[in-house]
Amino acid sequence: MIRLLACLILVTTTLSSNAQRYRNPKSYIRQFENQKRKISIKNMRYLKSSLKNEDVRKVNKMREMVITQLRDSKKEIQKVGPYKDYDILQREFIKSMDIYLESFDGKFAISDSLRENMFRSYANLKKYYEAVEEAENVMLDAADRVDAAIDHFARTYYVTLIPDEELEEQNRMLDEVTLYARDMTLSFFRVQAEAKAFVADIVEGNNDSLRYRLVEMKKAIKTSTEEVQEYADFDGESGLYDELAYYLEEMENEINENLKPLAQKLEMSYLDEDEAKDVNKEYDRFLRRNEKYAEDFFDVRNAVILEYLPDA
């Protein structure tokens, strides 16, 4: 019992002396700002890696680095103690670390587990983005709590906060590019998923469903064409929009000039040898063209991301 009391006294004394190290509120608040910056930098690296659709293992590694930083920052702030009798900043910061961990060790882990299969279908991609957005909302809640706590301390003790304008601008641009790339990818893949379904039906011999696939592809093209008009101008950048608009126009032409005749031939009960060869050639040509459409879209998409986030 005596040893336990001695330990408690030692811990209390240590925390008190740590807080007293900071002779003024400016030096005290700096400890929290430093940890906030470390978290923000690691967080940004993870979000950039995820946005670029990098290798799943690399994205997971970046997320683990954020988790490690959050735990380290929590430990560091626990050592700081309150400032005089003011403990709101420390309490809120520690609570925010727990919310951050809920996001990165929980919800982002769930969304990252969906990455491997996200391009197998449009439904999978939407499910992935919905999981990411849920994780982002928790992350933003934690960030807002940190900012509010730092601001409250600064107003209470008349500390002038000097914003990190460079980091703030990077975060702002990351947010805007993320939303832009996400919306454009959904519009692209809505049509691409129907094209893949058309190909899958051919491979599986479901030739009776090919006309239905073409109808669904036309609907997808119409929806995406209307949708992308909202994204026509992104900070003066139109390269990705132009690429997507070109793709949608090309797919409309593919249906009318190539896929509809191909579907009609495949629906026939009999094809002679020459007809079968022609069908196979046209099918192979479409596969190559469709693969090139996807390659070109993602090349332009990644170029836009790198242009606005060069350190990604």
Sequence and secondary structure as in RCSB ss.txt:
>XXXX:A:sequence
MIRLLACLILVTTTLSSNAQRYRNPKSYIRQFENQKRKISIKNMRYLKSSLKNEDVRKVNKMREMVITQLRDSKK
EIQKVGPYKDYDILQREFIKSMDIYLESFDGKFAISDSLRENMFRSYANLKKYYEAVEEAENVMLDAADRVDAAI
DHFARTYYVTLIPDEELEEQNRMLDEVTLYARDMTLSFFRVQAEAKAFVADIVEGNNDSLRYRLVEMKKAIKTST
EEVQEYADFDGESGLYDELAYYLEEMENEINENLKPLAQKLEMSYLDEDEAKDVNKEYDRFLRRNEKYAEDFFDV
RNAVILEYLPDA
>XXXX:A:secstr
 HHHHHHHHHHHHHHHHHHHH  SHHHHHHHHHHHHHHHHHHHHHHHHHHHTT  HHHHHHHHHHHHHHHHHHHH
HHHHH  BTTB HHHHHHHHHHHHHHHIIIIIHHHHHHTGGGTTS HHHHHHHHHHHHHHHHHHHHHHHHHHHHH
HHHHHHTT      HHHHHHHHHHHHHHHHHHHHHHHHHHHHHHHHHHHHHHHHT GGGHHHHHHHHHHHHHHHH
HHHGGGS BTTB HHHHHHHHHHHHHHHHIIIIIHHHHHHHHSS   HHHHHHHHHHHHHHHHHHHHHHHHHHHH
HHHHHHHH TT 
